[in-house]
Amino acid sequence: MSNKIWTNVNLISMQENETPYGLIENTAMVIENDYITWIGSEESLPNHYDYEMEDAEGDYISPGLIDCHTHLIYGGNRIDEFEKRLNGVSYEEIAKSGGGILSTVQATRDATEAELIESANKRLSHLKAEGVTTIEVKSGYGLNTETELKMLSVARTMNVNNDIDVIATFLGAHAIPDEHKNNRDDYIDLIINEMLPKIAEQKMAAAVDGFCETIGFQYQEMEKIFIKAKELGLNVKLHAEQLSNQNGAKLAAKYGALSADHLEHLTEDAILNMKEAGTIAVLLPGAYYTLRDSKCPPIDLLRKHKVPMAVATDCNPGSSPVLSLKLMINMASTIFQLTPEEAIAGVTRNAAKALGLRDRGIIKEGMLADLVRWDIEHPAELAYYVGGNHVKSVIKNGKIVL
């Protein structure tokens, strides 16, 4: 708990209004009991506030960054596959030959919980240093009940032991494990009848995800999983339209998904479904870049139909070994051609929506005091630089943690 008054500050509030970046210049801000309770001119500060004063010296402060799609917990690495792709082997070919997700599955099954925590915390440290205060972490490299629960337990431990909120998502429908490759239905039954009930009972995950793709799970298979998830009161989201159009975004919208992610092959009719359902589009330029894709998500159509766009690292050992959300702001701007303001909204306001979080992502009275103080001269600099860390301090629940 921390009570403080910040003065002489420029707030990149990211509130949706007519002011670019929701900018509030030369202002003061009061933090009480983890929350922002007052914003206004220093001259109009109410007399009853008797808290420590912190002069921001005219610096910019933004909401804490939110990485709303990662696979941060895993065993081993896939450097050999990285080399293969650079020598012309496609992601699909690697997956079909027993590599890809399944190679990480074995390494994750073999790893102890302590080993997974150690390796994941190393990756997490890079993201925290750049101002990430909330991160989503998926399971999906276990593909059996024991290891999926182990991964979710690691996420829970990381949430408790770090100055960052770790939001766990269950991704049992990531791939068909080798032991079920001749009977897909058995594995889907295992997810529905054993994994999901245990995860819901133990409150191990906030949402259920899946990989709807030709090399993943079919529409009908994911629909069965979504029906069970909704029965258990769990939110859903989906990897959709990354490599081909499998109508995953339409499925996500049908079940009121928090988000549909990747979306390179998204169609306009699916965008209309997402708009109606309130499903956020999560863009993952790191995977696009690493896989050397050539088809960008339909940004103009998402913009036209006012579907909010989030941006995330997709940090994973295969298709997106990315440890910089700030780099993703740049890539979302330069590769996907979002404006800098749209890209920053993608890692703040819209990323919070993609996780169903209503208490963060903008700077406003009543919101969590998750903030980043930057060494910049204009908000667009957060999208401008390639490399470098311009963080002066990170504030979590009102306390300076970095």
N, C-alpha and C positions, 0 to 999 in steps of 0.2 A: 504494500500500500504506500502511495507516495502522493503528497500534496505539494504542488509547486505552481508558481506563476511564471510563465514565459513572456518576456517583453521584447520589443524591437524585432519582431519576427514577420516573415513573409510566408503565408500558409498556402501551399499548393493543395487546396482543400479537396479537389476533384468532385465537388458537388456539381450536379447537373444544372447549370444556369447559363446565362448569356456571357459570363466572364470566362475567357479562356483559362483552362485548368482550374476553374473555380477559385482563382487567385484572390486572396485577401491580404492586402499589403499593409505593412507598418502597423501591426496589430499586437494585441496581447491575448494570452490564452491561459485559462485556469484549469489545472488538473487536480481532481479530488478522488480518492478511493478508486484509482485505476481508470477513471473516466474523464473526458473533457466536459466541463460543466459551464464554461463561460468563454465567449470570444467577443472582443470589442476593443475599442481604443484604450490605450493605457490611462488616458485622462478620465475615462468613465468607469474605471475599475471600482466595484462596490467596496465600501470601507471595511466590511466585515471579513474580507480575506486577509489573513495574517499568516501567509505562507512564505517559504523560501522563494526568492526572486532569481530568475535565470535570464540573463541578457543574451539573446540569440545573435546580437551584433549584426542584424539585418540579413541573417542567413535564411535560406528557404527550408521549410519543413514540410514533408509530404506524409500521407498515410504510410504505415508500415507496408512493405511489399508482401504480396500473397502469391505463392507458387501453387496453383490449383490443380496441377497434374504432374505427379512424379512417381517413379518406381525406385525410390531411393534405397530400399532394403533388398539386398541380394548377395549371394555368394559368388566368388570368383570374378572373372571379367571376360570380355569377348574380343580381345585385341586381335586374335587370329582372324576373326570374321571381318574386322575392320580392314585388314590387309587383303582378304579375299575380295571384298567389295571394290577396293581400289584397283584390283586386278580384273575387274569386269564381271564378277559373280553377283547375281541379283539377290536381294533380300529374300525373295520367295524361294529361290533355288537353295539358298543356305538353310532355310527353315525346312524345306522338304527333304533335305539330306540328313536331317537329325540335328542340325545346329539351331541357331536362333534361340528362342525362348527355352526350348527343352534342354539345351546345354547349360543354361543358367539354373534350371530346375534342379539338376543333380547336385550342382555345387551348393545350392541353397539348402537342399535336404541334408547334405553332409555337414553343413556348418552348425556350430552350436549357437545358442541364442546370444551368448556373450560375444562371439566372433561377429555375428551380424550387427549387433549394437555398435561394436568398435568401428567396423568399416562404414556403416551408415552415418555415424557421428562425424567421421572424417569428411564425408561428402557434405553433410549438413553444415559444417563449419564454414565452408566457402560461401554458401548461400546466406547464412546469417551475417557474415561479414559485409555483404552487399545490401543489407537492410531488409532481408526477408524475416517477417515476424509471425507469419502463419504459413504452414506448408501442408499439402495433402500428400499422403504416402499410401500407395496401393500394395496389396499382397499380390499373389499371382505367379510366384516362382516356387510354390510348393506343390500345388495340384494334387495334394492329398490333405485329408483333414488335419493331421498332426502338424504338417509344415505350414499350412495356411494359418492355423492358429498360432504357431510359433512366430510367424512374421507379424501378425497383428499384435501379439504380445510385445514384440520388439518396438513396434510403433507406440504402444501405450507407455513403455518404459522411457522412450525418447521424449515423449510428451511431458512426462513428470520431471525428467532430469535435465531439461534444457530451457533456456529463456526464449521459448518459441512454442507456439501452439502447433501440435502435430495431429492432423485430422486423418484418421485411418479409413481406407476404402477396401472392401473385399473384392478381389479380382480373380476368383476361382475359375471363371470362364475366360481364361487367358489363352489356353491351348489345351489340346487333348493329350494327357500324359501317355507315355509309352505303354503302360500296363492296361490302358483302355483303348488303344488305337484300333483294335478290331471290334470294339463295341462302344461306340460313342454314347449310346443311350444310357449305359451303365454309369458313365462318368457324370452325365447330366443329372441322373437320378441321385447320385452321391451328393452333388451340389445342393439339389433341392431338398432332399430328405434328411441329410446329415449335416453338411457344412452350414447351410443357412440357418437352420434352427439353433445350432450351437452358438453361432456368431450373434444371433439376435438375443438369445437368452443371456449370454455373457456380456452383451453390449460392447462387442469388440470392434465394430465398424459403424460408421455413420451412413455409409452408402454401399451399393452393390454396382459393380462395373462389369463390362464384358468386351471382348474383341470380336466385333461382327465383321467378318471378312472371309474371303474364299479360303484362306489358310487358318482361319479361326473358327468362329461359330456362326451357324446359319441363323437367319431371321427367326425361324420357328423355334429353334433351340433357345435363343436368347429370350424370346417371348415367354417360354415356360419359366425361365429363371426369374424374369421380371415379375410375373404373376405371383410367384411364391414370395419374392422380396417385398412386394407391396402388401401381401397378406400379413407379413411379419412386421409391417410398419417401417420398413427401410426405404430410404431414398434410392433412386437409381440414376445411373449415368452410363454413357456408352462410347467406346472407341468406334467411330463410324466413318465410312467413306474415305478411308485413308488411301487404300490401294485400288479400290474399285467401288462402284455404286451397288451396295447390297441393301439399300433402303433402311440402313441402320438409323439414320437421323429421323426418319418417319416413325420408326419403332420407338425411339427415345421419346419423341414428342407424344406419341400415343399414350405412354405411361407417365407423362409429366416429369420426364427426367430433368435433373438439375442442369445437366450439360450434355452436349454431343461434341466429341473431341476429334481433332485432325481435320476432316471435312474437305480434303482436296477434291473429291469427286461429288460434292454436294450439289443438288439440283434446286431450282427455284421453287418447285412445289413443296419440297421438303423444308425449305427455308420458311415458307408460309406456315407449315405445320409447327415448326419450332417457335415462330413468332406467337402463334395462338396459344401454345402450351407454356410460354415463358421459359423455354429451354435456351440456355446460354451456349454460344458457339465458342469453343476453346481452340485457339490456334496454337500450333506447335512448330514454330519455324526451325527449331533445332533438329527435329526428325526429318523435315523436308530437306534441310541443308545436308545432313549426314548421309541420307540415302540418295542424295543428288537427284531429287525429284525434279520434274519439269512442269508439273501442273499445280498451280497455286490454288488455295481455297478461293471461292467466288466472293471476294471482299466487297466489290461494288454492289452485288445483290444483297449481301448481308447488311450493308450500309443502307441501301435503298429501302429495305423492309424493316429497318430499325431493330435488328436482332443484336443484342449486346455481344461484343466480342471480348473474350478474355485471352490472355497470353500466358503460356507456362513453359517450363524447361523440358518437360517429358523426360527428366533425368532417368536414364536406364542404361544398362551395359551394352546394348546392341545398337539400337537405331538413334539414340540421342544421348551420348555421354557428356551431357551439358551440366556445368556447375556454376553457371552465371545467368541469373534471371535478368540482370541488367543488359547482358548481351542480347537476350531475347527481345528486349524492348527495341534495341537497334535493328535486329533482323526483322522484326515485325514491321518496322518502318521502311527499311531499305528493300527487303525482299518481297514482303506481302503488301507494301505500300499503304500501310496505315499512316495516319498523321501522327506526329509525336504525341499529341494529346490523346488520341485514340489508343496508342500503344501503352501509355502510362495508365489510362483508365483500365486497360487490359490486365494490369498487374496490381490493381488496387480495387476500384469500385466493382468492376465486372468480375474479377476473380473471386471477390467475396460472394457475389451472387451465384457463381458457379459452384460454390460450396454450401449454399443455403445459409450463409452467415449474414445477419442483419446488423451486427454491432460493430462493424469495422469496414475499412475500404474507402471511407471518406473522413474528412476532418469536419466535425460538426458537434455541437453540444449534444450530449447523451451518448456519444460513441466512445468505444474503448480508446484509451490513449496509447495506441500502437503507432509510432511515428518514426521518421528518419530525418535527421538534420544533414543537409548536403552542403558541400563546398562547390557551389555552382553560382552562375550569374543569371541564369534564365532556366525555367522548367524544361525547355526543349533539350537542354544539355543532357538530360537523362537518356534521351534517345540518340544523341549526336555522337558521343564518344564510343569508339570500339576499343574496349579494354580500359584498364585503370579503374580505381575505386575512389569515388568522390564522397563517400560516407564520412561525416564528422562524428556522428553518434547515432546509436539506435536506442529507441525508447520503447520498452514493452510494459504495458499496464502502468504507464506513467513513470517508470524507473529507467534510468540510463543503464543499459546492460552491455553496451559496447561503445 
